[in-house]
Amino acid sequence: MAEITRNSKENFLEIYEGFHKSKFRDEMEYIPVKNSEYDLIKDKKKITGVKLKNFFETIELASYHAENEMKKILERRQYKSLYTGSFLQISEQRQGFYLNIGNSRPDFLVKIPSIGKIFIDVKCRKMFEVEINDQENFKFFSLDKEEILELNNIEKDLDIPVWVAIKDFANYKKENNTFPDNKFYIAPVALIQKFVRSLNSKAGKKSGMFYSYKIPADLFTCTNTISSLDFDKKIDREQVKMSTDLMLNSLDEVKIVITDMISKEKTYKTYLPYILSGYYSEESQISKFVGALSHLTPQDVNSVLWNMITNKEILYIKGQPLGLAKENTI
């Protein structure tokens, strides 16, 4: 047996040999490993575990805190709830092992008086904002195709409504692990799925290249209490059009930027989406393209990148820098 203990507040992960070792943490000795971010954990007889410090990325810490904020709201409203959320993703290499723990699933099962039971899936995502014209801006969250589909399937299979509650990552303060605004953006998965279907219909065949969707912030109810959920939100055709236009235009934009980057810098497939979207700041000293597509997610970039590789516009050999086909050279 083995035990894994997560501490998102102090940002460390501990792995112990044997069950419930963590209950005896005070009796254990922590031995720092020189020039590393981990300690060896020793009981009275032997090394029995390891402590990995600074283990979680900022977005993970923000996500854990967002879940805790939702828990506080449920407790404050005295709603009966069951936490079903976070997991540590473990890859099992042995053939014949089919336990799938990687799928999206809601974080809370909640019983709300006069409404009944609902699932709430807490997410932490950056709200993007782009200028449409001189008088109008479009605010949206990016949600992956697969996570929307998986949550929609859970709703259908269990016949329990699923709602998505999003914290704006831009408001997260890492220094004290808080969201000062204390607000969630909440919407039913059924409404999000309906919006996605309308968007796909409008985009036609090109919708097959969408890995994630720009979901308008106006589709969500902004609140610090789930007692004010809006059950009658309607889809605005103009919002569908704006989101569709932005997504279609982004396909061409990503392709142009990828081509420019590969033509001017030594670029590897693994890092390219994170450099362009600004998620991989370590490259900031050696790449002038960091954040060139900061209004998009790594997944948005990756979907276009793979399509260009499949269409032989980009030459890809594992472990080597990407190259451009001659006809695609700038």
Backbone hydrogen bonds in HBPLUS format (Angstrom, degrees):
<---DONOR---> <-ACCEPTOR-->    atom                        ^
c    i                          cat <-CA-CA->   ^        H-A-AA   ^      H-
h    n   atom  resd res      DA  || num        DHA   H-A  angle D-A-AA Bond
n    s   type  num  typ     dist DA aas  dist angle  dist       angle   num
A0018-GLY N   A0001-MET O   3.01 MM  17  5.00 154.9  2.08 131.2 128.7     1
A0003-GLU N   A0016-TYR O   3.08 MM  13  5.15 159.9  2.12 136.6 142.2     2
A0016-TYR N   A0003-GLU O   2.80 MM  13  5.15 169.0  1.82 158.1 161.9     3
A0005-THR N   A0014-GLU O   2.77 MM   9  5.05 165.7  1.79 152.5 157.6     4
A0014-GLU N   A0005-THR O   2.85 MM   9  5.05 166.0  1.86 151.4 156.3     5
A0007-ASN N   A0012-PHE O   2.97 MM   5  5.39 157.8  2.02 174.3 167.7     6
A0011-ASN N   A0007-ASN O   2.82 MM   4  5.64 109.8  2.32 132.6 151.5     7
A0012-PHE N   A0007-ASN O   3.03 MM   5  5.39 155.8  2.09 139.7 147.4     8
A0054-ASN N   A0011-ASN O   2.89 MM  43  5.21 125.7  2.19 175.5 168.0     9
A0013-LEU N   A0052-LEU O   2.96 MM  39  5.12 153.4  2.03 138.4 147.0    10
A0052-LEU N   A0013-LEU O   2.71 MM  39  5.12 171.0  1.71 166.5 165.3    11
A0015-ILE N   A0050-VAL O   2.98 MM  35  5.50 161.9  2.01 157.1 162.6    12
A0050-VAL N   A0015-ILE O   3.00 MM  35  5.50 147.4  2.11 145.3 155.7    13
A0017-GLU N   A0048-THR O   2.74 MM  31  5.38 151.9  1.82 172.2 173.8    14
A0023-LYS N   A0020-HIS O   3.22 MM   3  5.69 156.4  2.28 110.3 116.3    15
A0024-PHE N   A0021-LYS O   2.91 MM   3  5.69 162.7  1.94 123.4 129.0    16
A0025-ARG N   A0022-SER O   3.19 MM   3  5.07 148.7  2.29 115.2 110.9    17
A0027-GLU N   A0024-PHE O   2.95 MM   3  5.47 147.3  2.06 114.0 123.8    18
A0028-MET N   A0025-ARG O   3.05 MM   3  5.28 163.9  2.07 111.8 116.6    19
A0029-GLU N   A0042-LYS O   2.81 MM  13  5.05 172.2  1.82 153.8 155.8    20
A0042-LYS N   A0029-GLU O   2.82 MM  13  5.05 166.3  1.84 151.7 156.3    21
A0031-ILE N   A0040-LEU O   2.80 MM   9  5.00 172.3  1.80 154.8 157.5    22
A0040-LEU N   A0031-ILE O   2.89 MM   9  5.00 165.1  1.91 142.2 140.0    23
A0033-VAL N   A0038-TYR O   3.26 MM   5  6.17 152.5  2.34 155.3 155.2    24
A0053-LYS N   A0037-GLU O   2.74 MM  16  5.27 156.4  1.79 162.1 168.7    25
A0039-ASP N   A0051-LYS O   2.89 MM  12  5.04 149.9  1.98 139.3 149.0    26
A0051-LYS N   A0039-ASP O   2.81 MM  12  5.04 166.0  1.82 151.0 155.2    27
A0041-ILE N   A0049-GLY O   2.89 MM   8  4.79 171.4  1.90 127.3 124.8    28
A0048-THR N   A0041-ILE O   2.72 MM   7  5.77 160.3  1.75 158.0 165.1    29
A0049-GLY N   A0041-ILE O   3.23 MM   8  4.79 132.8  2.47 139.3 135.6    30
A0043-ASP N   A0046-LYS O   3.01 MM   3  5.71 151.9  2.09 166.6 159.0    31
A0060-GLU N   A0057-GLU O   2.99 MM   3  5.30 124.4  2.31 104.1 118.5    32
A0061-LEU N   A0057-GLU O   3.05 MM   4  6.44 159.0  2.09 156.9 163.0    33
A0062-ALA N   A0058-THR O   2.91 MM   4  6.14 161.7  1.95 153.2 158.4    34
A0063-SER N   A0059-ILE O   2.97 MM   4  6.08 147.3  2.08 136.0 144.9    35
A0064-TYR N   A0060-GLU O   2.96 MM   4  6.25 158.1  2.01 152.7 157.4    36
A0065-HIS N   A0061-LEU O   3.03 MM   4  6.27 157.5  2.08 147.4 153.7    37
A0066-ALA N   A0062-ALA O   2.89 MM   4  6.11 148.5  1.99 143.5 152.6    38
A0067-GLU N   A0063-SER O   3.08 MM   4  6.39 154.0  2.15 147.4 153.1    39
A0068-ASN N   A0064-TYR O   3.09 MM   4  6.41 152.6  2.17 142.7 150.3    40
A0069-GLU N   A0065-HIS O   2.90 MM   4  6.21 146.4  2.01 147.4 156.8    41
A0070-MET N   A0066-ALA O   3.05 MM   4  6.39 152.5  2.12 147.1 153.8    42
A0071-LYS N   A0067-GLU O   2.97 MM   4  6.28 155.3  2.03 147.6 154.7    43
A0072-LYS N   A0068-ASN O   3.04 MM   4  6.33 149.2  2.14 143.2 150.6    44
A0073-ILE N   A0069-GLU O   3.11 MM   4  6.44 151.0  2.19 144.3 151.7    45
A0074-LEU N   A0070-MET O   3.01 MM   4  6.34 161.8  2.05 155.8 159.8    46
A0075-GLU N   A0071-LYS O   2.99 MM   4  6.21 155.0  2.05 146.1 153.2    47
A0076-ARG N   A0072-LYS O   2.82 MM   4  5.97 154.0  1.89 145.9 153.6    48
A0077-ARG N   A0073-ILE O   2.96 MM   4  6.19 149.9  2.05 146.9 154.7    49
A0079-TYR N   A0074-LEU O   2.96 MM   5  5.31 160.6  1.99 156.5 158.3    50
A0078-GLN N   A0075-GLU O   3.05 MM   3  4.72 144.1  2.19  91.8 102.8    51
A0111-LYS N   A0080-LYS O   2.91 MM  31  5.45 164.8  1.93 165.1 166.5    52
A0082-LEU N   A0109-LEU O   2.84 MM  27  5.11 145.3  1.96 140.9 152.3    53
A0109-LEU N   A0082-LEU O   2.90 MM  27  5.11 157.2  1.95 144.9 152.5    54
A0084-THR N   A0107-ASP O   2.67 MM  23  4.91 168.0  1.68 136.4 140.3    55
A0097-PHE N   A0094-ARG O   3.37 MM   3  5.98 147.7  2.48 135.3 134.5    56
A0107-ASP N   A0120-ILE O   2.93 MM  13  5.92 137.7  2.11 126.2 135.8    57
A0108-PHE N   A0120-ILE O   2.97 MM  12  5.11 152.7  2.05 146.4 153.5    58
A0120-ILE N   A0108-PHE O   2.81 MM  12  5.11 153.7  1.88 146.6 152.7    59
A0110-VAL N   A0118-ILE O   2.81 MM   8  5.40 177.5  1.81 169.7 169.2    60
A0118-ILE N   A0110-VAL O   2.84 MM   8  5.40 153.4  1.91 152.8 161.9    61
A0112-ILE N   A0116-GLY O   2.82 MM   4  5.18 169.9  1.83 145.2 141.6    62
A0115-ILE N   A0112-ILE O   3.01 MM   3  5.41 158.0  2.06 133.2 137.5    63
A0116-GLY N   A0112-ILE O   2.80 MM   4  5.18 177.3  1.80 156.6 157.3    64
A0119-PHE N   A0161-PRO O   2.81 MM  42  6.15 170.6  1.81 162.8 166.1    65
A0163-TRP N   A0119-PHE O   2.84 MM  44  6.07 158.6  1.89 143.7 150.0    66
A0121-ASP N   A0163-TRP O   2.82 MM  42  6.21 164.6  1.84 164.4 169.7    67
A0165-ALA N   A0121-ASP O   2.89 MM  44  5.98 168.1  1.90 144.7 147.3    68
A0123-LYS N   A0165-ALA O   2.84 MM  42  6.13 159.3  1.89 152.1 154.5    69
A0167-LYS N   A0123-LYS O   2.82 MM  44  6.27 158.1  1.87 154.6 160.3    70
A0125-ARG N   A0167-LYS O   3.01 MM  42  6.29 145.3  2.13 162.5 173.3    71
A0169-PHE N   A0125-ARG O   2.84 MM  44  5.06 160.2  1.88 107.8 114.6    72
A0128-PHE N   A0140-PHE O   2.86 MM  12  5.36 162.2  1.89 170.1 166.0    73
A0140-PHE N   A0128-PHE O   2.92 MM  12  5.36 155.4  1.98 143.7 150.1    74
A0130-VAL N   A0138-PHE O   3.01 MM   8  5.35 160.4  2.05 142.4 146.4    75
A0138-PHE N   A0130-VAL O   2.76 MM   8  5.35 166.5  1.78 162.2 166.6    76
A0132-ILE N   A0136-GLU O   2.91 MM   4  5.56 150.2  2.00 142.5 151.5    77
A0133-ASN N   A0136-GLU O   3.20 MM   3  5.30 164.4  2.23 143.7 145.6    78
A0136-GLU N   A0133-ASN O   3.36 MM   3  5.30 155.1  2.43 100.9 107.8    79
A0217-ALA N   A0139-LYS O   2.88 MM  78  5.50 164.5  1.91 129.2 129.7    80
A0141-PHE N   A0215-ILE O   2.92 MM  74  5.27 158.9  1.97 146.9 149.0    81
A0215-ILE N   A0141-PHE O   2.79 MM  74  5.27 162.8  1.82 170.2 164.8    82
A0143-LEU N   A0213-TYR O   3.03 MM  70  5.39 157.4  2.08 148.7 153.1    83
A0213-TYR N   A0143-LEU O   2.77 MM  70  5.39 159.6  1.81 148.4 153.1    84
A0148-ILE N   A0144-ASP O   3.25 MM   4  6.44 158.4  2.30 150.0 155.4    85
A0145-LYS N   A0211-TYR O   2.81 MM  66  5.61 168.5  1.83 152.3 148.2    86
A0149-LEU N   A0145-LYS O   3.06 MM   4  6.29 161.9  2.09 150.1 155.4    87
A0150-GLU N   A0146-GLU O   2.84 MM   4  6.01 164.3  1.86 154.9 159.0    88
A0151-LEU N   A0147-GLU O   3.07 MM   4  6.11 163.8  2.10 142.8 147.0    89
A0152-ASN N   A0148-ILE O   2.97 MM   4  6.07 151.5  2.05 143.8 152.3    90
A0153-ASN N   A0149-LEU O   2.89 MM   4  6.13 148.3  2.00 146.2 154.9    91
A0154-ILE N   A0150-GLU O   3.03 MM   4  6.32 151.0  2.12 144.6 152.0    92
A0155-GLU N   A0151-LEU O   3.08 MM   4  6.34 156.0  2.14 143.8 149.7    93
A0156-LYS N   A0152-ASN O   3.07 MM   4  6.38 155.4  2.13 144.7 150.9    94
A0157-ASP N   A0153-ASN O   2.79 MM   4  5.94 167.2  1.81 155.3 159.1    95
A0158-LEU N   A0154-ILE O   2.98 MM   4  5.92 164.5  2.00 149.7 153.4    96
A0159-ASP N   A0155-GLU O   2.88 MM   4  5.34 122.2  2.22 130.0 142.7    97
A0189-VAL N   A0162-VAL O   2.84 MM  27  5.70 178.4  1.84 154.8 155.4    98
A0164-VAL N   A0187-ALA O   2.79 MM  23  5.46 167.9  1.80 167.5 163.5    99
A0187-ALA N   A0164-VAL O   2.98 MM  23  5.46 151.6  2.07 147.8 156.9   100
A0166-ILE N   A0185-TYR O   2.77 MM  19  4.95 169.3  1.78 139.1 141.7   101
A0185-TYR N   A0166-ILE O   2.84 MM  19  4.95 154.9  1.90 138.1 146.7   102
A0171-ASN N   A0168-ASP O   2.97 MM   3  5.73 161.0  2.01 121.1 126.8   103
A0172-TYR N   A0169-PHE O   3.03 MM   3  5.29 166.2  2.05 113.2 117.5   104
A0173-LYS N   A0178-THR O   2.86 MM   5  5.34 165.5  1.88 162.4 166.2   105
A0177-ASN N   A0173-LYS O   2.76 MM   4  5.52 111.2  2.24 143.6 163.3   106
A0178-THR N   A0173-LYS O   3.26 MM   5  5.34 151.5  2.35 132.1 138.7   107
A0182-ASN N   A0179-PHE O   3.06 MM   3  5.74 149.5  2.16 123.1 130.5   108
A0184-PHE N   A0223-THR O   2.77 MM  39  5.47 171.5  1.78 151.5 153.3   109
A0223-THR N   A0184-PHE O   2.90 MM  39  5.47 159.7  1.94 158.0 163.4   110
A0186-ILE N   A0221-THR O   2.92 MM  35  5.10 168.6  1.93 136.3 138.5   111
A0221-THR N   A0186-ILE O   2.77 MM  35  5.10 167.2  1.79 143.2 145.2   112
A0191-LEU N   A0188-PRO O   3.11 MM   3  5.43 127.2  2.40 103.9 115.9   113
A0192-ILE N   A0188-PRO O   3.19 MM   4  6.57 159.0  2.23 149.7 155.6   114
A0193-GLN N   A0189-VAL O   2.79 MM   4  5.98 163.1  1.82 157.9 162.1   115
A0194-LYS N   A0190-ALA O   3.05 MM   4  6.18 148.2  2.15 136.0 144.6   116
A0195-PHE N   A0191-LEU O   2.98 MM   4  6.24 152.3  2.05 145.5 152.7   117
A0196-VAL N   A0192-ILE O   2.93 MM   4  6.23 156.2  1.99 149.3 155.9   118
A0197-ARG N   A0193-GLN O   2.98 MM   4  6.24 155.8  2.04 147.0 152.9   119
A0198-SER N   A0194-LYS O   3.12 MM   4  6.39 156.4  2.18 145.0 150.8   120
A0199-LEU N   A0195-PHE O   2.92 MM   4  6.19 154.6  1.98 149.1 156.8   121
A0200-ASN N   A0196-VAL O   2.82 MM   4  6.06 165.7  1.84 156.0 159.2   122
A0201-SER N   A0197-ARG O   3.01 MM   4  6.13 156.3  2.07 144.2 150.7   123
A0202-LYS N   A0198-SER O   3.08 MM   4  6.28 150.5  2.17 141.7 149.3   124
A0203-ALA N   A0199-LEU O   2.90 MM   4  6.14 149.9  1.99 150.4 159.3   125
A0204-GLY N   A0200-ASN O   2.95 MM   4  6.02 136.6  2.14 144.4 154.2   126
A0207-SER N   A0204-GLY O   3.07 MM   3  5.78 162.1  2.10 119.4 125.1   127
A0208-GLY N   A0205-LYS O   3.17 MM   3  6.06 170.4  2.18 123.5 126.2   128
A0209-MET N   A0206-LYS O   3.01 MM   3  5.72 168.3  2.03 120.6 124.4   129
A0210-PHE N   A0207-SER O   3.08 MM   3  5.34 164.1  2.10 110.5 115.5   130
A0219-LEU N   A0216-PRO O   3.06 MM   3  5.54 159.9  2.10 111.1 117.5   131
A0220-PHE N   A0217-ALA O   2.99 MM   3  5.56 162.5  2.02 116.6 122.4   132
A0239-GLN N   A0236-ASP O   3.02 MM   3  5.25 123.8  2.35 101.9 116.1   133
A0240-VAL N   A0236-ASP O   3.12 MM   4  6.54 153.0  2.20 150.8 158.6   134
A0241-LYS N   A0237-ARG O   2.98 MM   4  6.27 158.0  2.03 147.5 153.2   135
A0242-MET N   A0238-GLU O   2.91 MM   4  6.16 162.6  1.94 149.0 153.2   136
A0243-SER N   A0239-GLN O   2.94 MM   4  6.06 167.6  1.95 150.8 154.4   137
A0244-THR N   A0240-VAL O   2.90 MM   4  5.99 161.3  1.94 148.6 154.5   138
A0245-ASP N   A0241-LYS O   2.89 MM   4  6.03 167.4  1.90 153.5 156.9   139
A0246-LEU N   A0242-MET O   3.00 MM   4  6.15 161.7  2.03 147.7 152.8   140
A0247-MET N   A0243-SER O   3.00 MM   4  6.18 158.4  2.05 148.1 153.9   141
A0248-LEU N   A0244-THR O   2.91 MM   4  6.10 163.4  1.94 155.8 160.2   142
A0249-ASN N   A0245-ASP O   2.88 MM   4  5.96 162.5  1.91 148.6 154.2   143
A0250-SER N   A0246-LEU O   2.90 MM   4  5.98 143.3  2.04 138.6 148.9   144
A0251-LEU N   A0248-LEU O   3.24 MM   3  5.41 135.2  2.45  98.5 109.6   145
A0253-GLU N   A0249-ASN O   3.00 MM   4  6.25 159.2  2.04 148.2 155.0   146
A0254-VAL N   A0250-SER O   2.82 MM   4  5.85 168.4  1.83 150.0 152.3   147
A0255-LYS N   A0251-LEU O   3.22 MM   4  6.33 159.6  2.27 138.8 144.5   148
A0256-ILE N   A0252-ASP O   3.06 MM   4  6.29 158.2  2.11 150.2 155.2   149
A0257-VAL N   A0253-GLU O   3.07 MM   4  6.33 165.2  2.09 155.0 158.5   150
A0258-ILE N   A0254-VAL O   2.87 MM   4  6.01 165.2  1.89 156.7 161.0   151
A0259-THR N   A0255-LYS O   3.06 MM   4  6.15 164.8  2.09 145.6 149.9   152
A0260-ASP N   A0256-ILE O   3.00 MM   4  6.21 157.3  2.05 146.1 152.5   153
A0261-MET N   A0257-VAL O   2.89 MM   4  6.08 160.0  1.93 151.2 156.5   154
A0262-ILE N   A0258-ILE O   2.97 MM   4  6.17 170.7  1.98 158.5 160.3   155
A0263-SER N   A0259-THR O   3.09 MM   4  6.16 149.6  2.19 142.0 150.2   156
A0264-LYS N   A0261-MET O   3.14 MM   3  5.32 143.0  2.28 101.6 112.0   157
A0265-GLU N   A0261-MET O   2.87 MM   4  5.82 142.5  2.01 158.9 166.9   158
A0322-LEU N   A0267-THR O   2.70 MM  55  5.76 163.8  1.72 173.1 178.8   159
A0272-LEU N   A0268-TYR O   3.12 MM   4  6.13 150.9  2.21 159.1 168.0   160
A0274-TYR N   A0271-TYR O   3.04 MM   3  5.48 120.7  2.40 112.6 127.2   161
A0275-ILE N   A0271-TYR O   2.95 MM   4  6.10 152.8  2.02 161.2 169.5   162
A0276-LEU N   A0272-LEU O   3.05 MM   4  6.19 177.6  2.05 163.8 163.5   163
A0277-SER N   A0273-PRO O   3.13 MM   4  6.13 155.3  2.19 137.4 144.4   164
A0279-TYR N   A0274-TYR O   2.85 MM   5  4.85 124.3  2.16 143.4 154.0   165
A0280-TYR N   A0274-TYR O   3.05 MM   6  5.02 140.7  2.21 128.4 120.7   166
A0278-GLY N   A0275-ILE O   3.16 MM   3  5.18 147.2  2.28  98.9 108.7   167
A0291-GLY N   A0275-ILE O   2.84 MM  16  6.33 157.2  1.89 158.5 159.3   168
A0293-LEU N   A0276-LEU O   2.68 MM  17  5.14 161.9  1.71 144.6 143.6   169
A0283-GLU N   A0280-TYR O   3.34 MM   3  6.21 166.7  2.36 120.5 123.8   170
A0284-SER N   A0281-SER O   2.87 MM   3  5.23 164.1  1.89 118.5 122.3   171
A0286-ILE N   A0283-GLU O   3.01 MM   3  5.49 147.6  2.11 113.3 122.8   172
A0287-SER N   A0283-GLU O   2.94 MM   4  5.83 127.4  2.22 162.5 177.2   173
A0292-ALA N   A0289-PHE O   3.01 MM   3  5.25 156.7  2.07 136.8 131.5   174
A0294-SER N   A0291-GLY O   3.18 MM   3  4.57 137.9  2.37 116.7 106.4   175
A0296-LEU N   A0293-LEU O   2.94 MM   3  5.58 158.1  1.99 123.7 126.5   176
A0300-ASP N   A0297-THR O   3.06 MM   3  5.19 123.1  2.39 100.2 114.1   177
A0301-VAL N   A0297-THR O   3.25 MM   4  6.64 158.6  2.30 152.9 157.7   178
A0302-ASN N   A0298-PRO O   2.82 MM   4  6.00 159.0  1.86 149.0 155.8   179
A0303-SER N   A0299-GLN O   3.03 MM   4  6.14 154.2  2.10 147.1 151.3   180
A0305-LEU N   A0301-VAL O   2.93 MM   4  6.16 161.4  1.97 153.4 159.6   181
A0306-TRP N   A0302-ASN O   2.89 MM   4  6.05 168.3  1.91 155.3 156.7   182
A0307-ASN N   A0303-SER O   3.20 MM   4  6.28 149.6  2.30 133.2 141.6   183
A0308-MET N   A0304-VAL O   2.94 MM   4  6.22 151.0  2.03 150.2 157.7   184
A0309-ILE N   A0305-LEU O   2.98 MM   4  6.30 147.9  2.08 146.1 155.5   185
A0310-THR N   A0306-TRP O   2.83 MM   4  6.05 162.3  1.87 150.1 154.7   186
A0311-ASN N   A0307-ASN O   2.96 MM   4  6.12 149.9  2.05 141.1 149.1   187
A0313-GLU N   A0308-MET O   2.84 MM   5  5.07 142.4  1.98 162.3 163.0   188
A0314-ILE N   A0308-MET O   3.24 MM   6  5.67 144.6  2.37 122.4 119.5   189
A0312-LYS N   A0309-ILE O   3.07 MM   3  5.06 159.4  2.11 105.9 110.3   190
A0325-ALA N   A0313-GLU O   3.11 MM  12  5.29 170.9  2.11 134.8 132.5   191
A0315-LEU N   A0323-GLY O   2.70 MM   8  4.79 161.2  1.73 130.4 136.6   192
A0323-GLY N   A0315-LEU O   3.01 MM   8  4.79 155.5  2.07 139.9 145.2   193
A0320-GLN N   A0317-ILE O   2.95 MM   3  5.59 157.1  2.01 148.8 149.0   194
A0328-ASN N   A0325-ALA O   2.82 MM   3  5.26 151.2  1.90 115.7 125.5   195
A0329-THR N   A0326-LYS O   3.27 MM   3  5.32 169.5  2.29 107.9 110.2   196
